[in-house]
Amino acid sequence: MTDAASSTTSVGAHDLSALSFEQALAELEKIVSELESGQAPLERSIDIYERGAALKAHCEKKLEAARLKVEKIVLGQGAAAGVEPAEFS
């Protein structure tokens, strides 16, 4: 088992809330790499795919929270009522 494989199974689904966006994304990237390599047995592939789906949802939740926080900051600085999209470029 690779380091990525062992670290993926060491953190259960209940521990997702403790992961930062960056930690979750890094773990998700390891899972994608392992799946793309085609070296994992079928059962392991299914297990890590499920973990990856949970990590993806966690990352999306964190991004949405960050988006809302940015909108709140923009509105808090005297912007006109309404939503002003955040630009990250």
PyMOL CGO cylinders between C-alpha atoms (Angstrom):
from pymol import cmd
from pymol.cgo import CYLINDER

trace = [
    CYLINDER, 0.00, 0.00, 0.00, 1.35, 3.45, -0.91, 0.3, 1, 1, 1, 1, 1, 1,
    CYLINDER, 1.35, 3.45, -0.91, 1.64, 6.42, 1.44, 0.3, 1, 1, 1, 1, 1, 1,
    CYLINDER, 1.64, 6.42, 1.44, -1.29, 8.05, -0.34, 0.3, 1, 1, 1, 1, 1, 1,
    CYLINDER, -1.29, 8.05, -0.34, -3.29, 4.89, 0.07, 0.3, 1, 1, 1, 1, 1, 1,
    CYLINDER, -3.29, 4.89, 0.07, -2.57, 4.53, 3.77, 0.3, 1, 1, 1, 1, 1, 1,
    CYLINDER, -2.57, 4.53, 3.77, -3.29, 8.19, 4.51, 0.3, 1, 1, 1, 1, 1, 1,
    CYLINDER, -3.29, 8.19, 4.51, -6.56, 7.98, 2.61, 0.3, 1, 1, 1, 1, 1, 1,
    CYLINDER, -6.56, 7.98, 2.61, -7.88, 5.17, 4.75, 0.3, 1, 1, 1, 1, 1, 1,
    CYLINDER, -7.88, 5.17, 4.75, -6.58, 6.55, 8.04, 0.3, 1, 1, 1, 1, 1, 1,
    CYLINDER, -6.58, 6.55, 8.04, -9.10, 9.41, 8.12, 0.3, 1, 1, 1, 1, 1, 1,
    CYLINDER, -9.10, 9.41, 8.12, -12.74, 8.34, 8.23, 0.3, 1, 1, 1, 1, 1, 1,
    CYLINDER, -12.74, 8.34, 8.23, -15.78, 10.13, 6.84, 0.3, 1, 1, 1, 1, 1, 1,
    CYLINDER, -15.78, 10.13, 6.84, -16.61, 11.48, 10.31, 0.3, 1, 1, 1, 1, 1, 1,
    CYLINDER, -16.61, 11.48, 10.31, -13.27, 13.33, 10.30, 0.3, 1, 1, 1, 1, 1, 1,
    CYLINDER, -13.27, 13.33, 10.30, -14.03, 15.38, 7.17, 0.3, 1, 1, 1, 1, 1, 1,
    CYLINDER, -14.03, 15.38, 7.17, -15.24, 18.36, 9.16, 0.3, 1, 1, 1, 1, 1, 1,
    CYLINDER, -15.24, 18.36, 9.16, -11.83, 18.61, 10.80, 0.3, 1, 1, 1, 1, 1, 1,
    CYLINDER, -11.83, 18.61, 10.80, -10.06, 18.97, 7.44, 0.3, 1, 1, 1, 1, 1, 1,
    CYLINDER, -10.06, 18.97, 7.44, -9.21, 22.36, 6.01, 0.3, 1, 1, 1, 1, 1, 1,
    CYLINDER, -9.21, 22.36, 6.01, -9.98, 23.01, 2.36, 0.3, 1, 1, 1, 1, 1, 1,
    CYLINDER, -9.98, 23.01, 2.36, -6.31, 22.59, 1.51, 0.3, 1, 1, 1, 1, 1, 1,
    CYLINDER, -6.31, 22.59, 1.51, -6.01, 19.28, 3.37, 0.3, 1, 1, 1, 1, 1, 1,
    CYLINDER, -6.01, 19.28, 3.37, -9.14, 17.89, 1.75, 0.3, 1, 1, 1, 1, 1, 1,
    CYLINDER, -9.14, 17.89, 1.75, -8.01, 19.01, -1.70, 0.3, 1, 1, 1, 1, 1, 1,
    CYLINDER, -8.01, 19.01, -1.70, -4.57, 17.44, -1.23, 0.3, 1, 1, 1, 1, 1, 1,
    CYLINDER, -4.57, 17.44, -1.23, -6.14, 14.14, -0.19, 0.3, 1, 1, 1, 1, 1, 1,
    CYLINDER, -6.14, 14.14, -0.19, -8.56, 14.31, -3.12, 0.3, 1, 1, 1, 1, 1, 1,
    CYLINDER, -8.56, 14.31, -3.12, -5.65, 14.88, -5.51, 0.3, 1, 1, 1, 1, 1, 1,
    CYLINDER, -5.65, 14.88, -5.51, -3.90, 11.76, -4.13, 0.3, 1, 1, 1, 1, 1, 1,
    CYLINDER, -3.90, 11.76, -4.13, -7.06, 9.74, -4.64, 0.3, 1, 1, 1, 1, 1, 1,
    CYLINDER, -7.06, 9.74, -4.64, -7.43, 10.95, -8.22, 0.3, 1, 1, 1, 1, 1, 1,
    CYLINDER, -7.43, 10.95, -8.22, -3.80, 10.05, -8.92, 0.3, 1, 1, 1, 1, 1, 1,
    CYLINDER, -3.80, 10.05, -8.92, -4.24, 6.59, -7.46, 0.3, 1, 1, 1, 1, 1, 1,
    CYLINDER, -4.24, 6.59, -7.46, -7.42, 5.97, -9.44, 0.3, 1, 1, 1, 1, 1, 1,
    CYLINDER, -7.42, 5.97, -9.44, -5.85, 7.27, -12.64, 0.3, 1, 1, 1, 1, 1, 1,
    CYLINDER, -5.85, 7.27, -12.64, -2.87, 4.97, -12.19, 0.3, 1, 1, 1, 1, 1, 1,
    CYLINDER, -2.87, 4.97, -12.19, -5.17, 1.96, -12.47, 0.3, 1, 1, 1, 1, 1, 1,
    CYLINDER, -5.17, 1.96, -12.47, -3.04, 0.07, -9.93, 0.3, 1, 1, 1, 1, 1, 1,
    CYLINDER, -3.04, 0.07, -9.93, -5.58, -0.16, -7.10, 0.3, 1, 1, 1, 1, 1, 1,
    CYLINDER, -5.58, -0.16, -7.10, -7.65, -3.33, -6.78, 0.3, 1, 1, 1, 1, 1, 1,
    CYLINDER, -7.65, -3.33, -6.78, -11.37, -3.00, -7.52, 0.3, 1, 1, 1, 1, 1, 1,
    CYLINDER, -11.37, -3.00, -7.52, -12.55, -2.91, -3.88, 0.3, 1, 1, 1, 1, 1, 1,
    CYLINDER, -12.55, -2.91, -3.88, -9.92, -0.32, -2.95, 0.3, 1, 1, 1, 1, 1, 1,
    CYLINDER, -9.92, -0.32, -2.95, -10.89, 1.74, -6.00, 0.3, 1, 1, 1, 1, 1, 1,
    CYLINDER, -10.89, 1.74, -6.00, -14.52, 1.74, -4.89, 0.3, 1, 1, 1, 1, 1, 1,
    CYLINDER, -14.52, 1.74, -4.89, -13.58, 2.68, -1.32, 0.3, 1, 1, 1, 1, 1, 1,
    CYLINDER, -13.58, 2.68, -1.32, -11.35, 5.56, -2.32, 0.3, 1, 1, 1, 1, 1, 1,
    CYLINDER, -11.35, 5.56, -2.32, -13.83, 6.73, -4.95, 0.3, 1, 1, 1, 1, 1, 1,
    CYLINDER, -13.83, 6.73, -4.95, -16.44, 7.03, -2.19, 0.3, 1, 1, 1, 1, 1, 1,
    CYLINDER, -16.44, 7.03, -2.19, -13.94, 8.91, -0.03, 0.3, 1, 1, 1, 1, 1, 1,
    CYLINDER, -13.94, 8.91, -0.03, -13.15, 11.16, -2.98, 0.3, 1, 1, 1, 1, 1, 1,
    CYLINDER, -13.15, 11.16, -2.98, -16.82, 11.96, -3.49, 0.3, 1, 1, 1, 1, 1, 1,
    CYLINDER, -16.82, 11.96, -3.49, -17.11, 12.93, 0.19, 0.3, 1, 1, 1, 1, 1, 1,
    CYLINDER, -17.11, 12.93, 0.19, -13.97, 15.07, -0.06, 0.3, 1, 1, 1, 1, 1, 1,
    CYLINDER, -13.97, 15.07, -0.06, -15.32, 16.79, -3.17, 0.3, 1, 1, 1, 1, 1, 1,
    CYLINDER, -15.32, 16.79, -3.17, -18.55, 17.65, -1.34, 0.3, 1, 1, 1, 1, 1, 1,
    CYLINDER, -18.55, 17.65, -1.34, -16.52, 18.92, 1.64, 0.3, 1, 1, 1, 1, 1, 1,
    CYLINDER, -16.52, 18.92, 1.64, -14.40, 21.14, -0.63, 0.3, 1, 1, 1, 1, 1, 1,
    CYLINDER, -14.40, 21.14, -0.63, -17.51, 22.50, -2.34, 0.3, 1, 1, 1, 1, 1, 1,
    CYLINDER, -17.51, 22.50, -2.34, -19.01, 23.32, 1.06, 0.3, 1, 1, 1, 1, 1, 1,
    CYLINDER, -19.01, 23.32, 1.06, -15.83, 25.14, 2.13, 0.3, 1, 1, 1, 1, 1, 1,
    CYLINDER, -15.83, 25.14, 2.13, -15.72, 27.10, -1.13, 0.3, 1, 1, 1, 1, 1, 1,
    CYLINDER, -15.72, 27.10, -1.13, -19.36, 28.12, -0.79, 0.3, 1, 1, 1, 1, 1, 1,
    CYLINDER, -19.36, 28.12, -0.79, -18.72, 29.31, 2.77, 0.3, 1, 1, 1, 1, 1, 1,
    CYLINDER, -18.72, 29.31, 2.77, -15.74, 31.33, 1.55, 0.3, 1, 1, 1, 1, 1, 1,
    CYLINDER, -15.74, 31.33, 1.55, -17.81, 32.83, -1.28, 0.3, 1, 1, 1, 1, 1, 1,
    CYLINDER, -17.81, 32.83, -1.28, -20.52, 33.90, 1.14, 0.3, 1, 1, 1, 1, 1, 1,
    CYLINDER, -20.52, 33.90, 1.14, -17.92, 35.39, 3.47, 0.3, 1, 1, 1, 1, 1, 1,
    CYLINDER, -17.92, 35.39, 3.47, -16.43, 37.43, 0.62, 0.3, 1, 1, 1, 1, 1, 1,
    CYLINDER, -16.43, 37.43, 0.62, -19.88, 38.66, -0.37, 0.3, 1, 1, 1, 1, 1, 1,
    CYLINDER, -19.88, 38.66, -0.37, -20.53, 39.67, 3.24, 0.3, 1, 1, 1, 1, 1, 1,
    CYLINDER, -20.53, 39.67, 3.24, -17.25, 41.58, 3.36, 0.3, 1, 1, 1, 1, 1, 1,
    CYLINDER, -17.25, 41.58, 3.36, -18.08, 43.38, 0.12, 0.3, 1, 1, 1, 1, 1, 1,
    CYLINDER, -18.08, 43.38, 0.12, -21.56, 44.28, 1.35, 0.3, 1, 1, 1, 1, 1, 1,
    CYLINDER, -21.56, 44.28, 1.35, -20.13, 45.33, 4.69, 0.3, 1, 1, 1, 1, 1, 1,
    CYLINDER, -20.13, 45.33, 4.69, -17.94, 47.93, 2.97, 0.3, 1, 1, 1, 1, 1, 1,
    CYLINDER, -17.94, 47.93, 2.97, -20.89, 50.02, 1.89, 0.3, 1, 1, 1, 1, 1, 1,
    CYLINDER, -20.89, 50.02, 1.89, -21.66, 48.33, -1.41, 0.3, 1, 1, 1, 1, 1, 1,
    CYLINDER, -21.66, 48.33, -1.41, -25.14, 48.79, -2.79, 0.3, 1, 1, 1, 1, 1, 1,
    CYLINDER, -25.14, 48.79, -2.79, -27.69, 46.25, -1.64, 0.3, 1, 1, 1, 1, 1, 1,
    CYLINDER, -27.69, 46.25, -1.64, -27.46, 43.14, -3.73, 0.3, 1, 1, 1, 1, 1, 1,
    CYLINDER, -27.46, 43.14, -3.73, -24.81, 40.62, -4.49, 0.3, 1, 1, 1, 1, 1, 1,
    CYLINDER, -24.81, 40.62, -4.49, -21.52, 41.59, -6.04, 0.3, 1, 1, 1, 1, 1, 1,
    CYLINDER, -21.52, 41.59, -6.04, -19.63, 38.64, -7.46, 0.3, 1, 1, 1, 1, 1, 1,
    CYLINDER, -19.63, 38.64, -7.46, -16.16, 38.11, -6.11, 0.3, 1, 1, 1, 1, 1, 1,
    CYLINDER, -16.16, 38.11, -6.11, -13.34, 38.12, -8.64, 0.3, 1, 1, 1, 1, 1, 1,
    CYLINDER, -13.34, 38.12, -8.64, -10.37, 35.88, -7.90, 0.3, 1, 1, 1, 1, 1, 1,
    CYLINDER, -10.37, 35.88, -7.90, -8.16, 36.58, -10.92, 0.3, 1, 1, 1, 1, 1, 1,
]
cmd.load_cgo(trace, "trace")
